[in-house]
């Protein structure tokens, strides 16, 4: 019998935003999907890509980072971006 993952992969009050190839904001509910898209874009363009974490409630902040997330949220609950992650990926080609 396999163990169930005790942590959900998404929360209704947490989203992840990455600009698509046309510069339009693309919203993801799961971090892993947003991160994969950001890495793919960074690799294909050779530029740094922003992955923005959007949190719209204390509950979302707690789900994301526990008590420290709540503290971050309470510092500025109106912030448009809770946290920004810069993603850079360099294609190095084959490595012998």
Secondary structure, 3 states (H helix, E strand, C coil): CCCCCCCCCCCCCEEEEEECCCCCEEEECCHHHHHHHHHHHHHHHCCCEEEEEEECCHHHHHHHHHHHHHHHHHHCCCCCCCEEEEECCCCCCCCC
